[in-house]
Amino acid sequence: MLQAVTYAEARQRLAAIMDNVSDSHQPTIITRYKARPVVLMSFDDYNSIMETAHLLQSPANAARLRASLEAVSTVDKQS
């Protein structure tokens, strides 16, 4: 479950929130008064999402990845 904190709380506890996000790999929503919220996430998680998006940009590559996932799922079900 995503944790949410206010902007004021994030300012006061930024280092602790950053450590928690990095250690737990759970993003934190930072809410702001009369402004859209933002999400704080670990750099590793961000890189993972960006790499996945890059790999899925090519329809052929996306199809190969889906086929690989289905093959692994089939093997897991047989075990």
C-alpha angles and dihedrals in degrees: 000000000000118000117224127202133176121250090249092053091046090054092051096044103027098131093048092046091049091050091049093049092048096045098042099036086224115131120228124219114223111204122204133197110257092350136092116269122248133211125233113205137167119270090237091054091047091051090049092052092047092049091049091049090050092050092048094050091084111070091210093051091046090053091050091050092050091049090050091050091049091050092051091047091052092050091048091052091051093052 
